[in-house]
Amino acid sequence: RSRALALPPPCRHHLFAVWHGDRRLEAEHGDAFRAVKERTSVWPFLAILDGRQTLPPDYYKELVRAPYVLIAAGTLAAYKAHPYMQAGAALVRNTGLVPGGVLDGLLGE
């Protein structure tokens, strides 16, 4: 229930940002922006599915670059290591939420 209440404000904010950005760019660039807007889409991959844009035959090469591979590998490693990180965090006494922690003096304990 709380997610249902928290989701609409950011969605409205982003919809407003898209509308305002389009309005600002159209006022600044006029017909040049309208030409770009006709062949693109705010929704991911919609322009490709509609046939307004095409992917080059070697599009996959963009995804096999070192930064993307490192991010993907790091994400998978963090996912796999998550249980170990949680276990290590459970052993830490330096949280202030247990007796002898660093926040004891601040919390009046």
C-alpha positions in Angstrom: 0.0 0.0 0.0 2.8 2.5 0.8 4.4 1.9 -2.5 1.2 2.7 -4.3 1.1 6.0 -2.5 4.8 6.7 -3.0 4.9 6.0 -6.8 2.7 8.6 -8.3 4.6 11.8 -7.3 7.9 10.7 -9.0 6.0 9.6 -12.0 4.2 12.9 -12.3 7.5 14.7 -11.8 9.1 12.8 -14.7 6.1 13.3 -17.0 6.2 17.0 -16.3 10.0 17.0 -16.9 9.6 15.3 -20.3 6.8 17.7 -21.3 8.7 20.8 -20.1 12.0 19.6 -21.8 10.1 19.1 -25.1 8.5 22.5 -24.9 11.8 24.2 -24.1 13.7 22.4 -26.9 10.9 23.1 -29.4 11.0 26.8 -28.5 14.8 26.9 -28.8 15.3 24.8 -31.9 12.0 24.8 -33.7 11.7 22.6 -36.8 15.1 20.9 -36.1 13.7 19.6 -32.8 10.4 18.6 -34.3 12.3 16.5 -36.9 14.3 14.7 -34.2 11.1 14.2 -32.1 9.3 12.6 -35.1 12.0 9.8 -35.4 12.5 9.2 -31.7 10.4 8.2 -28.7 10.4 8.8 -24.9 9.4 5.1 -24.4 12.4 2.8 -24.7 12.6 0.9 -28.0 9.3 2.2 -29.3 10.9 4.0 -32.2 12.6 0.8 -33.2 9.4 -1.2 -32.9 7.5 1.4 -34.9 10.2 1.4 -37.6 11.2 5.0 -37.1 14.7 3.9 -36.3 16.8 0.8 -37.0 19.6 -0.8 -35.1 22.9 -1.3 -37.0 23.9 -4.9 -37.6 26.7 -4.7 -35.1 24.7 -3.0 -32.3 25.8 -5.7 -29.8 29.4 -4.4 -29.9 28.3 -1.4 -27.9 27.3 -3.6 -25.0 30.6 -5.6 -25.0 32.8 -2.8 -23.9 35.0 -2.9 -20.8 32.9 -0.5 -18.6 29.7 -2.4 -19.3 31.3 -5.7 -18.6 32.8 -4.5 -15.4 29.5 -3.1 -14.2 27.7 -6.3 -15.0 30.4 -8.4 -13.3 30.4 -6.2 -10.2 26.7 -6.3 -9.9 26.6 -10.1 -10.2 29.5 -10.4 -7.7 27.7 -8.1 -5.2 24.5 -10.2 -5.7 26.3 -13.4 -5.0 28.3 -12.0 -2.1 25.2 -10.5 -0.4 24.7 -13.3 2.1 28.3 -12.9 3.2 28.0 -9.1 3.5 24.9 -9.6 5.7 26.7 -12.1 7.9 29.6 -9.8 8.2 27.4 -6.9 9.1 25.7 -9.0 11.8 29.1 -9.5 13.4 30.0 -5.8 13.6 29.7 -4.3 17.0 30.5 -0.8 15.8 27.0 0.3 15.0 25.9 2.0 18.2 22.9 -0.1 18.3 24.6 -2.7 20.6 26.3 -2.1 23.9 29.8 -0.8 23.4 29.1 0.8 20.0 30.5 4.2 18.8 27.2 5.9 19.1 26.7 5.1 22.8 27.9 8.5 23.9 25.5 10.3 21.5 22.5 8.2 22.3 23.0 8.7 26.1 23.6 5.1 26.9 
